[in-house]
Amino acid sequence: MTRLPAILGGTPAFAENLYVTRPVVPAFDELCPVIEDLLQSKILTNNGPYVRQLEEDLKNFLQVKHCPVFCNGTLALQLAVRGLGLSGEVITTPFTFPATPHVLRWNNLDIVFSDIDSDSYNIDPDRLAALITPRTTAILPVHVFGNPCAVECIQKIAEKNGLYVLYDAAHAFGVQYARRSIAQYGDATMFSFHATKSFNTMEGGAVACSDPDLAKKLQDMRNFGIIDENRVGDLGINAKMNELQAAFGIIVLSKVAASIEHRRLLFERYTSQLKEIPGIRLQHIRPVTRLNYHYMTVQVDENVYPLKRDVVYASLRAERIMARRYFWPLCSDYPCYRELPSAAPSLLPNAQCLSRQVLSLPLHVDMTPLDVDRVVEILAQLPQHTDAIKKATRLIVFAMRDLTEDC
Ligand SMILES: *Cc1c(COP(=O)(O)O)cnc(C)c1O
C-alpha cells in the first residue's frame, strides 16, 4: 500500500518547507571578529581591504588575471556590456533569468534571441550563424545550471565574425571545463554572488577577464566612472561591493569546495534514482566537465510521465517540497520582449518546450541523502494516483494556464 499524496489530503512528506537552495554562511564565531574590525576601522566601503582581499582570493580560485567585484551580478554584467563597448545587436538565449536580456536593453542594445539545444539547455551554436548580421557585435551565452556552453564552437564563430563573447556564468561558479576554470573562456565572464548561488556574498557579483584595460575600466565604472581625484572618464554608476559583504565572502569562499563536494553526493544520488523514473529526463552535461552541482533540474516529459509539469509542481508543493520552474516564463515571452522579431515562439521551439517541462528540485548543504530519497520517492509514486490527482488539480492547472497565456 502506498501513502496518500499530500495534494489528495495525505500528510506532507516534509514537516518544514524544503527549498531548492539555501546559502552557505560563515559561523557566528567566524564573522564576529570581522564585524569588530569593521566597527573599529570604520572602513565600510570604497575599495577597502576586504574587497581587495576578496578579489585576490577570487583570482586564485577562478584562475583568472582580473576579477573586480560588484554589488550584484546584474550590474556586473551591465557594466561588462558597456566596458566591452558593445553596440547594435547582441545574440543571447531566452532560457535564462530576466537579468540577462535586461542588461542588454539597459545598454540600449538590440536583443536577438537564439533557440537552445534541447539536451544541454544552452544556446545552440548551430543556430548562431543565421542570426549574425552586420550590426551584431557580441554573443551573450549562459552556462545554464552550470553546464558549460559549447565554448569552442562559440569561440570559432566569434573569431570568424569579429564578435565579442561575454558569458553569463551566474550558475557556474567553481565549474571547470576541459581542466580549465570556466572563467577562462570568452572575453569576459560574469558571476553572481547572490544568496541563492554557488558562492555568495549575500548580494554581489564579479567580472572575470584577462584584459587589464577592461578590468581597470570596470573598476572605474563601478565607482561613478571616477579615474582619480582629477578625472571622471566613462559613464559610471555606483555598483560597489561593501566591506561587510566582502569579508563575509572571504569566509564563505573558504567553504565552497566542501559545499560542492557535499552537493555532489546528493546530486549523484538524485541522478542515479531519477534515471529510473519513466518520463523524467535530465540535463545532458557536457563531457570533461566538473560541475558545481548547484542545481537539480529535471524535465517532466508529459508524453511519458502521466502528469504535466505544473501538476507535479503543485503536488510537490503540497508535500512542502518547494520546487521551482526555472526558467518559466521564457524571457522572449515577457511583455517587454515578445514583440521582438526573434522572440516569435515558432523560432524558439526547443526553449518553448523546455520551459514548459523543467522543474528544479531541492539541492543544498542542509539536506541529507534521506531527503533526496524522499523527494525521488514522491516523484516515483505520484503516477500511481494519476486519475485522482488530475481531478484534484484541474482548477490549479486551469489557473496556471491562464497565467501562461497572459504573459
Ligand atoms: C542570478 C542570475 C543573474 C543575476 O545575478 P544577481 O547577482 O542576482 O544580480 C544573472 N543571470 C543569471 C542566469 C542568474 O541566474
The ligand as an SDF file (V2000), in Angstrom:
LIG
                    3D

 15 15  0  0  0  0  0  0  0  0999 V2000
   21.1290   35.1840  -10.6230 C   0  0  0  0  0  0  0  0  0  0  0  0
   21.3320   35.4360  -12.0640 C   0  0  0  0  0  0  0  0  0  0  0  0
   21.6980   36.6980  -12.5510 C   0  0  0  0  0  0  0  0  0  0  0  0
   21.6730   37.9390  -11.7030 C   0  0  0  0  0  0  0  0  0  0  0  0
   22.5310   37.9620  -10.6530 O   0  0  0  0  0  0  0  0  0  0  0  0
   22.2610   38.9180   -9.3850 P   0  0  0  0  0  0  0  0  0  0  0  0
   23.5110   38.8050   -8.6020 O   0  0  0  0  0  0  0  0  0  0  0  0
   21.0670   38.3740   -8.6690 O   0  0  0  0  0  0  0  0  0  0  0  0
   22.0250   40.2980   -9.8940 O   0  0  0  0  0  0  0  0  0  0  0  0
   22.0090   36.8150  -13.8990 C   0  0  0  0  0  0  0  0  0  0  0  0
   21.9090   35.7700  -14.7310 N   0  0  0  0  0  0  0  0  0  0  0  0
   21.5260   34.5570  -14.3130 C   0  0  0  0  0  0  0  0  0  0  0  0
   21.4690   33.4390  -15.2960 C   0  0  0  0  0  0  0  0  0  0  0  0
   21.2040   34.3470  -12.9700 C   0  0  0  0  0  0  0  0  0  0  0  0
   20.7740   33.1520  -12.5660 O   0  0  0  0  0  0  0  0  0  0  0  0
  1  2  1  0
  2  3  1  0
  2 14  2  0
  3  4  1  0
  3 10  2  0
  4  5  1  0
  5  6  1  0
  6  7  2  0
  6  8  1  0
  6  9  1  0
 10 11  1  0
 11 12  2  0
 12 13  1  0
 12 14  1  0
 14 15  1  0
M  END
$$$$
